Amino acid sequence: MSDSRYAKNAGAVFSLKYHVVWCPKYRRKVLTPPVDGRLKALLAEIAGEHGMTLHAVEVMPDHVHLFVEAAPTWGVTEIVNRFKGKTSRILRQEFRTLRTRLPTLWSRSYFAATVGAVSEATIRRYIEAQKGT
């Protein structure tokens, strides 16, 4: 299985991609230049440190969108916490206004959805077709 759509490790072949969105505390519009550029750089750095792939990143003034791929050893909560934890710490150190306007940089919540090349309907049909084989 040498299809480039899939990654592999010692025990699995996988394609685990997530669309993740989170917001600053109180949905404040604090992710503007130069904070947004620094945030994008940090997200890329964190992904590289943990062997994740960022397929797309968009930083809006009041929220962040990531399209990230990770190994099956990473849970979604763990992925999000890696990104939110380090970016909060570094951005609050580097940009004083983030400390004065917010008690913490990020809200505790986030949105996550899986993203795949095969639709849910296709998977359902495939599994149901296995009954006859």
C-alpha positions in Angstrom: 0.0 0.0 0.0 2.2 2.8 -1.2 -0.6 5.3 -1.8 0.6 8.8 -0.9 -2.8 9.5 0.7 -1.8 7.3 3.6 0.9 7.6 6.2 2.3 4.6 8.1 4.1 3.8 11.3 5.3 0.4 12.7 1.8 -0.9 13.3 -0.7 1.0 11.1 -1.4 2.6 7.8 -3.6 5.6 8.4 -5.1 8.8 7.1 -6.3 10.8 10.2 -7.1 14.4 9.3 -9.0 16.8 11.4 -10.6 20.2 10.9 -10.0 22.0 14.3 -11.3 25.5 15.3 -10.8 27.4 18.5 -11.2 31.0 19.7 -9.6 33.4 22.0 -11.2 33.9 25.4 -14.4 35.9 25.1 -14.0 35.6 21.3 -11.9 38.8 21.5 -10.5 40.0 18.1 -6.9 39.8 19.2 -5.4 37.7 16.4 -4.4 40.6 14.2 -1.0 41.5 12.8 1.7 40.9 14.0 0.1 38.3 16.4 -1.5 36.3 13.6 1.8 35.9 11.7 3.6 34.7 14.8 0.8 32.3 15.6 1.0 30.7 12.2 4.8 30.3 12.6 4.3 28.7 16.0 1.6 26.3 14.7 3.9 25.1 12.0 6.8 24.7 14.5 4.6 22.7 16.9 3.3 20.4 14.1 6.8 19.7 13.1 8.0 18.9 16.6 5.2 16.3 17.0 5.3 14.8 13.5 2.0 16.3 12.5 1.2 17.8 9.1 -0.6 21.1 8.7 -2.5 21.0 5.4 -4.0 24.4 5.9 -4.0 27.2 8.5 -6.2 30.3 8.7 -6.1 32.8 11.4 -9.1 35.1 11.7 -9.2 38.0 14.2 -11.4 35.9 16.6 -10.7 32.3 15.7 -8.2 29.8 14.3 -8.8 27.1 11.7 -6.4 24.1 11.3 -6.5 21.2 8.9 -4.1 18.9 10.6 -3.0 15.3 10.1 -1.7 13.2 12.9 -0.7 9.6 13.8 -3.3 7.4 15.5 -1.3 7.7 18.7 -2.6 11.2 19.1 -6.1 11.9 20.4 -7.9 15.0 19.2 -7.8 16.6 22.7 -4.1 16.0 22.9 -3.5 17.6 19.4 -5.6 20.7 20.3 -3.9 21.0 23.7 -0.4 20.9 22.2 -1.3 23.7 19.8 -3.2 25.8 22.3 -0.9 25.4 25.3 2.4 26.3 23.6 0.9 29.1 21.5 -0.8 30.7 24.5 2.4 30.6 26.6 4.7 32.1 23.9 2.2 34.7 22.5 1.4 36.0 26.0 5.2 36.3 26.7 5.8 38.1 23.4 2.7 40.3 23.2 2.0 42.2 26.4 -1.5 43.3 25.2 -2.6 39.7 25.3 -1.8 39.6 29.0 -3.6 42.8 29.8 -6.8 42.1 27.8 -7.3 38.4 28.7 -6.9 36.2 31.7 -5.9 33.4 29.4 -5.4 33.5 25.6 -7.7 30.7 24.5 -11.2 29.6 25.5 -11.4 26.1 26.9 -13.6 24.8 24.1 -12.9 23.9 20.5 -14.5 22.3 17.4 -13.1 19.2 15.8 -14.3 17.1 12.8 -12.7 14.3 11.0 -11.9 14.8 7.3 -11.5 12.0 4.8 -11.3 11.1 1.2 -14.2 8.7 1.5 -17.7 9.7 2.5 -19.7 8.3 5.3 -22.2 6.9 2.8 -19.4 5.0 1.0 -18.1 3.5 4.2 -21.6 2.4 5.2 -22.2 0.8 1.8 -18.8 -1.0 1.9 -19.4 -2.4 5.4 -22.9 -3.6 4.5 -21.6 -5.2 1.3 -19.2 -7.3 3.4 -22.2 -9.4 4.7 -22.5 -11.1 1.3 -18.8 -12.0 1.0 
